[in-house]
Amino acid sequence: MESKAVLALEDGTIFNGTSFGVSGEQTGEVVFNTSMTGYQEILTDPSYKGQIVAMTYPLIGNYGINLEDFESQEPHLSGFIVREASRIFSSWRANMSLDDFLKKHKIMGIEGIDTRALTLHIRSVGAMKGIISTEDLDPKSLVKKAKASLGLVGIDLVKEVTCKKIYEWNKQGKHRVVVLDCGAKHNIMRELAARDCHVIVVPASTSFKKILSLKPDGVMLSNGPGDPAAVVYVIETVKGLLGKVAIFGICLGHQMLGLALGGKSFKLKFGHRGANQPVMDLRTRKVEITSQNHGFCVDLETLNDKKVKLTHLNLNDQTLEGIRHLEFPAFSVQYHPEASAGPHDSKYLFDEFMELIKYATT
């Protein structure tokens, strides 16, 4: 028997639906993702820590969940919102249904709400704190709880998703690359390993001296959740690495590099989340369709260092998507070139990282 569930936003907006996954009560920042596929990768992306994710595509779960496409060991998001969660799944790779997966990992889901109305509201008002509950169905009580929840601004969520100790993703390769794990997606390590890299993953709290003691040819600054300005220790680590080793930053890693170079970050109104964000490579004037997942951005106007070059620009809102340092071997992009799931337009950036490593080590 289906049980009632309520989604309440901090501004008083209420959506009534039914529960799937586990029952209970959970708060988080409510955001939307426009991807048509890739829900498994979204569920297991550590960058969604602290967020309740609404899918704009109406039918989710129709190809089930498999054991190969995880982007981390487990889901990290606070809740999942869909128009309809398919109980029937059809894929030769599938091992379980979406509902069973959420139950296994104790994640709340709500379905049966008007996700179009929710998305339009967030686009108009902005991402905001919210709550899903199957226990307390009183709107006034839920709105009060949503308002009292922590949100994302000023909160360090990286420490909750980073690895606990140093480990090797693979044990051999021509290039020795250290991944600073702020919530790294597995496909980043897969792409590096596919380019003959010996990949060593270290916790986000690792000092630049410790990283350099591992004698890397390059350092990957990974994606991750939350407010980049709150992760001061990573920013200091990046400052210590600049000029000493080739650096490539992705998503939060891009923000870490931007802040280390003197920039400031700000919160986007409703963020960029989906597999269809147009980005222009200003060096070639080519447009890439990119996979993105972030709610914060580096303010282009605050990057006053003349040695920092803008390389990529978001064509939807003209926000900063990529930078390169003209003196140090360092560059970064705000989006996901490992694109799992998503378009593969930007995988060339991993090849550029390999070229930068060769340049920095000769």
Secondary structure, DSSP 8 states (H G I E B T S, - for coil): ---EEEEEETTS-EEEEEEEEB-SEEEEEEEEE--SS-HHHHHT-GGGTTEEEEESSSEE-TT-B-SS--SSSS---SEEEESEE-S----TT--B-HHHHHHHTT-EEEESS-HHHHHHHHHHH--EEEEEESS---HHHHHHHHHHS--STT---HHHHS-SS-EES-S--SEEEEEEESS--HHHHHHHHHTTEEEEEEETT--HHHHHHT--SEEEE----S-GGG-HHHHHHHHHHTTTSEEEEETHHHHHHHHHTT--EEEEEEEEEEEEEEEEETTTTEEEEEEEEEEEEE-GGG---TTEEEEEEETTT--EEEEEESSSSEEEESS-TT-SSS--TTTHHHHHHHHHHHHHT-
